[in-house]
Amino acid sequence: MSRKSWRTPASCFWITFKSGFCHKCAKKYTDDWSDKQKLMIFDVPHHHMVFTIPKEFCPVFFRDRKKLNELSEQVVEVSLFYFF
């Protein structure tokens, strides 16, 4: 691991190059980390969806949480129909 030391009268501290002070080294560290993560992820097809509710509808769901559950079930049903 590459390090540089800066000495001040009161202290000595180490800065590793993956800390981001050197953009080239930080980029390499990030790319290496990303490559390692790719090896750990299962190779399976999937769909990632985010369902949002307009803020005007929030009071309705705060009053009756069962409606939120019903809406979620409908979203799943439509998603399954669309993708499968």
RAJOQUI-V528334 format. One record per residue. RES is the residue in one letter. PHI is phi in radians with two decimals (NA if undefined). Layout:
res: [RES:RES]
phi: [PHI:PHI]
This chain:
res: [M:S:R:K:S:W:R:T:P:A:S:C:F:W:I:T:F:K:S:G:F:C:H:K:C:A:K:K:Y:T:D:D:W:S:D:K:Q:K:L:M:I:F:D:V:P:H:H:H:M:V:F:T:I:P:K:E:F:C:P:V:F:F:R:D:R:K:K:L:N:E:L:S:E:Q:V:V:E:V:S:L:F:Y:F:F]
phi: [NA:-1.43:-2.51:-2.23:-2.03:-1.96:-1.80:-2.04:-0.98:-1.68:-2.71:-2.32:-2.40:-1.80:-2.14:-1.45:-1.28:-1.40:-1.30:1.83:-1.15:-1.83:-1.10:-1.13:-1.21:-1.12:-1.11:-1.09:-1.05:-1.13:-1.11:-1.09:-1.09:-1.08:-1.09:-1.14:-1.16:-1.05:-1.21:-1.56:-1.51:-1.19:-1.56:-2.27:-1.28:-2.70:-2.16:-1.96:-2.22:-2.11:-1.87:-2.03:-2.04:-1.02:-1.06:-1.15:-1.57:-0.98:-1.02:-1.08:-1.35:-1.22:-1.27:-2.36:-1.17:-1.10:-1.13:-1.14:-1.14:-1.10:-1.11:-1.07:-1.11:-1.17:-1.09:-1.09:-1.07:-1.15:-1.09:-1.11:-1.12:-1.20:-1.59:-2.19]
